[in-house]
Amino acid sequence: MISLGAGSLKAASIKTGLVPERILQAHCKALKSRGFSKDSGAQVKRGDSAICNFLTAEKDGFLSNNAKLLSRRGWAVPEAKAKLARWTYEVGELKPHEVDIRVTHNGLCHTDMHMRDNDWGVSAFPFIPGHEVVGEVVAVGSDVTGLRPGDRAGVGWISNSCRVCANCRRGEENICEKGYTGLIVMGNHGGFQDVCRVNADFVYQIPDGLDSAHAAPLLCAGITVYSPLRAHIKHPNTRVAVFGVGGLGHLALQYAHKMGAEVTAISGHQDKEDETRRMGADHFAVWGRDNQKLYGSFGILINTVSADVDTAELMRLLAVDGTLVQVGIPGGGAVMHLPLQDLVFGQKHVVGSIVGGRADMQEMLNFSAVHGVKPLVETWPLSKVNEAMQHVVEGKARYRVVLTSDWQ
């Protein structure tokens, strides 16, 4: 098994200034892996000024001379498209606003594979994936309120935002005007580790009515469909179509049903009909075969599929003044082609939605506990993460994979 060396220097982290010896020691293993060795007395070459500048920096986020280092273990992606490997790295002392969570469960999301492969161009390596994280709070910073050691808590896709823009002030941190921080974006580390350190403002209490294995996928998949359905279902009996019955779609069916909508599941697979009806679907249709019967039918159609789909055909399924909600994100810079006459004369709407803000997240978890919404999950040990990823990529999971921590 490949094992990554401890620590890593990332281009995005390189800054200028003067250096404490402690930082050099903390990154010694990373330097050795790049051909530099403090112990050997070798001089850093003149052309490596970026590394020299990094080592002479004492900026926020780096270690001071007297900082206490804590070792963390995780499963990291060493480079784009590579398999995950065991990795150890070090963190400093807990900051006043931070929380340490001993991870017990991780939902495995298609986004983890997109980030592994750098499909969206926002990955920095090495990094630890995992953004549907559930575990036990083991330490809290001095300024943290509302969380204490022993609490069961979860973390999702968003780990920080500006908190001052108009969107953040109304609880929509997912559309922060200055851009939110993703838990595993640009080298940040997610939940595929023993202890995950996060900003306490983006940690959520897991209600007693939710099992940890069921709660984990809700922290991304759940909020991804809950938030737009909550926003667009304005009255009972709204006709809602859920396109795609997979990791997102099977949750959208349950939420739409519990919100009082008349729900139609649309799938390319006839064998999913009985299952979708158990999840709350009032009707079932096979994509392609039944399309013409559905033209002009729906007030809301939520597309949960992460693949290129004929948008014009989806638009035909909408009623006048209907809304197409896009939540699936294909890789490779996919483009949506819209039929303008249908859009204009039918006064139809096309909207995107990305996860949800903090208020929606906690509300979604509570709603799920009260109404019995839960994903269908398969559990795998974290040590089998590469095999689990391949299982998901091949479309074999029904419907979410959850990784359980098995550190020895």
N, C-alpha and C positions, 0 to 999 in steps of 0.2 A: 504493500500500500504506500502511495506517495504521502510524505509528510512535509508540510511547509515549515520553513524556519520561523522562529518567533519574531514578531514585529514586522513592520513594513514601512518604508518611506513612500509616500504618494506624491506625485507631482503637484496635485492640488493643495498639498499641505506645506509646500516649501515657502518659507518666508525669510526676511533678512533681519540681521541684528547680531548680538554677541552671545556666546554659548556657555551654559553651565556644564560641568563635567558629567553630572548625573544624566543628562539627556543623551550624551554620547554613549554612556554605558547601557542605557535602556534600549538603544537601537543597535548595539554592537553586533548582534546576530544578523540583522538585516544588512548591515554594512559588509560583514564577512561574505554573505551570499553574493554581494556585488563586487567582490574582489578587494574590499578595503578592510584592514584589520588594525585596530588600535593597539592590540597586544603585540603585534609583530613590529610595531614601530614604523610601519610604512606610511609615507606621506600621501595625503589626498592630492591627486593630480590637479594642476592648475585649471584644466578644462572642466573639472567637476565642481565648479563654483556654486552650482545650485545646492549640492549636498553640503558644501562648506557653509553656505548661508543658512541652510536648515539647522545645522548643528550649532550655529552661533545665535540661534533665536531663542528668546524666552518670552513667548507670546501666550495669550489665553488659549487653553486647550493643550498646552505642552507641560511637561513636568518641571518643577522647580528642584533645586538641589536637595532639599530635605523631604521630597514627596515620597510617600509609601507606595510601592508598586504591588499590585495584585495580579496574579496570573489567572487567565481565562482560557478555557478550552472550547473549540468550536469546529464546525465543518465549514471550510472556506472554499471559494472558487479561486484558484491561483491565476487563471487567465481565461480570456473569453473562450467559451465552448468547451472548457475542460471539466472533467469530473471533479466533484468536491473531494477534499482531502482533510484529514485531521490537522488542526492548526492551533498553536498556542500564541497568545499575545498578552500584553500587560496594560493595565489601566492604573491611573492614579487614584487618589482618595476621592470619596464621594463628594460632589459639590452640593451646595445647599438646596438646589432645586431638583436634584436627581434621586432616582429610585433604582435599587438593584432587585431584580426578580429572578429567583431560581426557576428555570424553565422546566415545565413538565410536559407541555403539549405544543406542537406547532402545526398549524394547517399548512398544507402544501398547495400553493397557488400557481397557475400558469405564469403569473408575473415573475415568480422566482426563476423559472426557466428563461423567460425573456431577459431578465437581468443577468443570469449566468452567461447567456450568449451575446450580451450587449446589443440586443436587437434595437433598443431605443437610444443608444449612444450616451447613456448616463451612468454606466457602470464604471467603477474604478477597482482595480485588483491589487491584492486579494481582498475579498470581502466575504462576510458571513451572511447568507440569505436568511429568509424567514421573517414574515411580517403579519402573521396571524398567531400571536404568541400568548400563551396562558401559563401562569405559574404562581408561585408564592412569593410575596414581598418579603425580602430578607433584610433590607436596610433602607432607610429613608434619610434624605438630607435634612439639615437643620431648619429649612424654610418650608418643608413639605407638611401640608395639612390634609386631612381626609384619607390618608393611607397610613398603615402601620404594619410592622412586621407580623406575618401570619395571615394577612389578607390575601384572598385569591383575586388576581388581577390579570388584565389583558392589555395588549398593545397591538395597534393596527398599522396601516400603511404610513400614516402621518406621524412624525415625531417632533415637529416644531413648526411654528409660523411666527409672523411678526407680532401678532396680537394687538396691533394698533390701527390697522387699516379698517375701512368701513365694513368689509366682509368679515374680517376676524371679530370685530366688535359685535356683530350680530350672530356670531356662532357658526360662521361658514368658513372655517379655517382651510377647508379643502379648496377654496378659490381665493386664498390669500393674494392680495394685489402685488405683494412683493415676492410671492412664491413660497410655498411651504417646503419643509425639509422632509424628504422621504426616509423611512427607517433604514432602507438598504441602498440609498442612492449615493453615488460619488464616494464610495468607500466606507460609508457608515455600516455598522454591523447589526444584523438582525438576530432572530431567535434561535438559530441552529447552534446553540452554545449552552454551556452549563448555567451561566448567570448573565443576564442581559441588563445593561445599564441604559436607562431612558429618562427623558424629561417627565417629571411627575404630572405635568398638566395634560399629558397625552396617555395617561394610564387610566384604565377603566375598571370599576368594580364588577366582578362577575356575580350575577344574582344567584342565590341559593338554588333556584329552580333549574339552573343550567349545568349539565355535566361539562367538565373541562374539555373533553374530546368533541362535544357538540359546540361549545362556545368558540373554540379556536377558529373554525372557518367563517364564523359570523363576523369576525373582526376585519375581514376584507370582503369576502364574497357576500356576506349578509348585508353589510352597510351599503355595498355597491348597488344592490337592487332595492333595499328598503328606502333609502333616501329619495330617489326619484319617484317611486310609487307613492310615498307619503306626500310628496310635493304635487303630484299630478292627479291623484284620485280625489276628486272634489266632492263626490256624493256617492251614496250606495248605489249598487247595480250598474256602475260604470262598466262598459264593456272593454275588458283588458285582454290583449293577446300577449302571451309570453313566447317569443321565438327562440327556440333552442332549449332542450331539456337536459342540461348538464349541471356543472358545478354551480353556476349562477342561476340558471333557469329553474331548477327544482326548488330553490329557495324563493324565487320571485313568485312562483305559483302559490306557495304557502302564504306569503305576505299579502298578496293581492286578494286571496280568498278571505283571510282574516280581516282585511280592511273592508270587506263587504262587496267587492267587485264581482261581476259575472266574468268568469275566467275561461279563456280558451288556450290550451297548450298546442303549440305548433312544432312538430318535430319531423325529421326526415326518416324516423324509424317507427313503423307501425307497432312494434312490440312494446313501446313505452306507454301505450294508452292506459292500461289498467293501473300502472304505477302513478301516472299523472293524475288520474281521478282520485286515487287515495290521498294525493297531496292537496287536493282541493279544486282541481280543474272541473268545470262544468261541461266543457266540450273538448274534443280532441280532433286535430286535423293533421294530415300528412302533407308536408311541404312539397309542392309540385303537383301532386295529385288533386288536392282540394282547393287550390288557390282561387279559382274563379268563383267558387261558391262563397268565398269570404270577402270579395271586393266590397269596399265601402262599409265594412262592419264595425270597426273598432274606434273607440275614443282614444285609446292609448295602446301602442304596441311597443313593447320593450325588447330590443334586440340584444340578447346575451351572448351571441356567437362571436368568437374571436377569429373569424375568417371572413374573407371577402364574400359579400352577399349582394344579390341584385337589389339595390336600394329602390329602384323604380317599382319593382314588384312589391316590395314591402309597403311602399307609399300607396299602392292601389288598394291595399287591405284597410287603409284608414277611412273612417267616415269624414264627411266635411267637418272642418275645424279640429280634426284629429291630430294627435301628437305621436311622432316616432321618437322614442328615447333610445339613444345609442350608448351602451355601456361596454360591449365587447370591443377590445382594442387589438386588431390584427397587427402583426409585426410588418416590417418592411415598408413603412410609409404608405400604407393603404390610403386610397382616395375614394371619397363618396361621390357618386354621380347622381344628381337629382333631376327628375322630370319637372321642368319649370312650370309648364302649363298646369299640371296636376297640383303642384305646390301653390301656385297663385290662385287659380280659379277654385280650387278646393279649400283655399285658406288653411292649408295644413302647416304643421310646425315640425321642425327637426331640431332636437336638442341633444346635447351630450351631458353626461353626468359622471363625475369622478368621486368615488367613495362618499364621504360625508363629513360634516363638522363634528366637533366634540359633543354638542347637545344631541344631535341625531344619533351619534354612536351609543351613548348611554341609554337613550330612549329605545333604540333598536334592541339592545340587550335585554332591557326590562320587558319590552313588548314580546320578545321571543320567549322569555321565561313564563310570562302570564298566559300566552296563547298557545304554548306548546310547539312553536316553530323550531325545528331542528334539522340540521343537514343529515343526509345519509352518509356515513363515513366508513372508511376502511382504515384500520390502524396498522402502522409499520413502525419498527424501531428506528430511531434516528440513525443508527449505524448503517442502516440499509437505505440511506437517503438517495444514493445514485440509482439504485434499482427502483425505488419508488418514483423518482422523477421520470424514468423511462416508461414506467407503467402509466403515468398520467399522459405523457406525450403520445403514447400509442392509443390513447382514448379508452383504456380498459377500466378506469376508475369509475365506480358508481357510488357517490358522485364526487366526494371529496376525500382526499387522503390526509390523515392526521399522523404526524410523527411523534412517537412517545420517547422521552429521554431515557437513554440506557447507559449513561456514563458509569464507569466502574471506579 
